[in-house]
Amino acid sequence: MMMKKKTVARIFWAGAGVCVIASVLFFMGMIPLPLCAALLIVAFPVTVLSLFFCWMAGESGGDIPFIGY
């Protein structure tokens, strides 16, 4: 899958934003725990993977990032 560093960085910031907003809304009592957990279960892995991809992606054009084993 070819991806650009800017695109992966945007995915990272979107996922991180969802994690932070869900946590803040839960601690403020505006959303229940199951909804917060569901949002974090979906958003956190996307955030971590996109962070790794952003670190490994090249600056020019599309690149296939390699995280390692």
WODA-V213871 format. One record per backbone hydrogen bond with DSSP energy under -1.0 kcal/mol. NH is the residue of the N-H (numbers start at 1). CO is the residue of the C=O. If there is no record, write none. Layout:
NH:CO
NH:CO
This chain:
3:63
8:4
9:5
10:6
11:7
12:8
13:9
14:10
15:11
16:12
17:13
18:14
19:15
20:16
21:17
22:18
23:19
24:20
25:21
26:22
27:23
28:24
29:26
30:25
36:32
37:33
38:34
39:35
40:36
41:37
42:38
43:39
44:40
47:43
48:44
49:45
50:46
51:47
52:48
53:49
54:50
55:51
56:52
57:53
63:3
